[in-house]
Amino acid sequence: MKSTNKLAFIDGSLPKPTKKEDEEFSESYSWDMANLMLCLWLLNIVDPKLQMTIAYLDTVKIMWDDLKRSYGMANMPKIHPLKAYIANYK
């Protein structure tokens, strides 16, 4: 993501520019195209069961924040046995 300069869309550090009425292809248009591409990427990598929960959100940042809020919490009772299993794997 960082190499393609798209991380700023996900973390919100690149806000949508205001649309200029006299320009057909403005920065706002380019921003919309890049945002749409990232939204589609995110929809394609998310489990199909979760796609409908984010499919109608407007920006990739809102999609990302919604997924992070819902699924970003660590589950330590599951993580500890997995780490122990990996450490003991031979």
C-alpha positions as a LaTeX table, in Angstrom:
\begin{tabular}{lrrr}
\hline
Residue & $x$ (\AA) & $y$ (\AA) & $z$ (\AA) \\
\hline
Met1 & 0.00 & 0.00 & 0.00 \\
Lys2 & 2.70 & 2.48 & 0.93 \\
Ser3 & 4.57 & 1.96 & $-2.32$ \\
Thr4 & 1.48 & 2.88 & $-4.34$ \\
Asn5 & 0.70 & 5.96 & $-2.21$ \\
Lys6 & $-2.69$ & 4.57 & $-1.21$ \\
Leu7 & $-2.16$ & 4.32 & 2.55 \\
Ala8 & $-3.24$ & 7.95 & 2.92 \\
Phe9 & $-6.72$ & 6.98 & 1.71 \\
Ile10 & $-7.07$ & 4.31 & 4.39 \\
Asp11 & $-5.72$ & 6.32 & 7.32 \\
Gly12 & $-7.61$ & 9.45 & 6.24 \\
Ser13 & $-4.57$ & 11.69 & 5.88 \\
Leu14 & $-5.56$ & 12.49 & 2.27 \\
Pro15 & $-8.99$ & 14.13 & 2.41 \\
Lys16 & $-11.13$ & 14.46 & $-0.69$ \\
Pro17 & $-10.28$ & 17.69 & $-2.54$ \\
Thr18 & $-13.07$ & 20.11 & $-3.34$ \\
Lys19 & $-14.51$ & 19.78 & $-6.81$ \\
Lys20 & $-13.82$ & 22.62 & $-9.23$ \\
Glu21 & $-16.77$ & 23.35 & $-11.48$ \\
Asp22 & $-14.76$ & 24.52 & $-14.50$ \\
Glu23 & $-12.59$ & 21.37 & $-14.73$ \\
Glu24 & $-13.80$ & 18.14 & $-16.27$ \\
Phe25 & $-11.05$ & 15.99 & $-14.75$ \\
Ser26 & $-10.07$ & 17.56 & $-11.46$ \\
Glu27 & $-8.17$ & 16.31 & $-8.42$ \\
Ser28 & $-11.55$ & 15.40 & $-6.95$ \\
Tyr29 & $-12.22$ & 13.08 & $-9.91$ \\
Ser30 & $-8.81$ & 11.42 & $-9.52$ \\
Trp31 & $-9.39$ & 11.03 & $-5.78$ \\
Asp32 & $-12.78$ & 9.39 & $-6.43$ \\
Met33 & $-11.24$ & 6.95 & $-8.91$ \\
Ala34 & $-8.45$ & 5.93 & $-6.52$ \\
Asn35 & $-10.92$ & 5.61 & $-3.62$ \\
Leu36 & $-13.21$ & 3.41 & $-5.72$ \\
Met37 & $-10.29$ & 1.19 & $-6.72$ \\
Leu38 & $-9.31$ & 0.74 & $-3.06$ \\
Cys39 & $-12.91$ & 0.04 & $-2.05$ \\
Leu40 & $-13.08$ & $-2.72$ & $-4.66$ \\
Trp41 & $-9.74$ & $-4.16$ & $-3.54$ \\
Leu42 & $-10.97$ & $-4.26$ & 0.04 \\
Leu43 & $-14.28$ & $-5.85$ & $-0.95$ \\
Asn44 & $-12.43$ & $-8.51$ & $-2.94$ \\
Ile45 & $-10.17$ & $-9.55$ & $-0.06$ \\
Val46 & $-12.83$ & $-9.55$ & 2.67 \\
Asp47 & $-14.67$ & $-12.77$ & 3.41 \\
Pro48 & $-17.87$ & $-12.91$ & 1.32 \\
Lys49 & $-19.95$ & $-13.14$ & 4.50 \\
Leu50 & $-18.64$ & $-9.70$ & 5.55 \\
Gln51 & $-18.86$ & $-7.96$ & 2.19 \\
Met52 & $-22.46$ & $-6.84$ & 2.61 \\
Thr53 & $-21.63$ & $-5.09$ & 5.89 \\
Ile54 & $-19.27$ & $-2.68$ & 4.12 \\
Ala55 & $-20.47$ & $-2.72$ & 0.50 \\
Tyr56 & $-22.54$ & 0.46 & 0.76 \\
Leu57 & $-20.03$ & 2.63 & 2.61 \\
Asp58 & $-18.73$ & 5.67 & 0.71 \\
Thr59 & $-14.97$ & 5.65 & 1.26 \\
Val60 & $-12.27$ & 3.10 & 1.88 \\
Lys61 & $-11.46$ & 4.87 & 5.17 \\
Ile62 & $-15.01$ & 4.35 & 6.43 \\
Met63 & $-14.87$ & 0.70 & 5.29 \\
Trp64 & $-11.52$ & 0.18 & 7.01 \\
Asp65 & $-12.65$ & 1.87 & 10.23 \\
Asp66 & $-15.85$ & $-0.21$ & 10.31 \\
Leu67 & $-13.91$ & $-3.47$ & 9.90 \\
Lys68 & $-11.30$ & $-2.37$ & 12.42 \\
Arg69 & $-13.97$ & $-1.47$ & 14.99 \\
Ser70 & $-15.78$ & $-4.77$ & 14.49 \\
Tyr71 & $-12.87$ & $-7.20$ & 14.16 \\
Gly72 & $-9.74$ & $-5.41$ & 15.38 \\
Met73 & $-9.89$ & $-6.53$ & 19.00 \\
Ala74 & $-7.30$ & $-9.07$ & 20.08 \\
Asn75 & $-8.55$ & $-12.39$ & 21.40 \\
Met76 & $-5.81$ & $-13.28$ & 23.88 \\
Pro77 & $-7.29$ & $-16.67$ & 24.93 \\
Lys78 & $-6.95$ & $-17.80$ & 21.31 \\
Ile79 & $-3.67$ & $-16.02$ & 20.55 \\
His80 & $-1.65$ & $-17.49$ & 23.44 \\
Pro81 & $-2.17$ & $-21.19$ & 22.51 \\
Leu82 & $-1.40$ & $-20.42$ & 18.87 \\
Lys83 & 1.85 & $-18.68$ & 19.78 \\
Ala84 & 2.78 & $-21.58$ & 22.10 \\
Tyr85 & 2.01 & $-24.07$ & 19.31 \\
Ile86 & 4.18 & $-22.11$ & 16.85 \\
Ala87 & 7.03 & $-21.86$ & 19.37 \\
Asn88 & 6.97 & $-25.63$ & 19.97 \\
Tyr89 & 6.57 & $-26.61$ & 16.34 \\
Lys90 & 9.29 & $-28.92$ & 15.06 \\
\hline
\end{tabular}
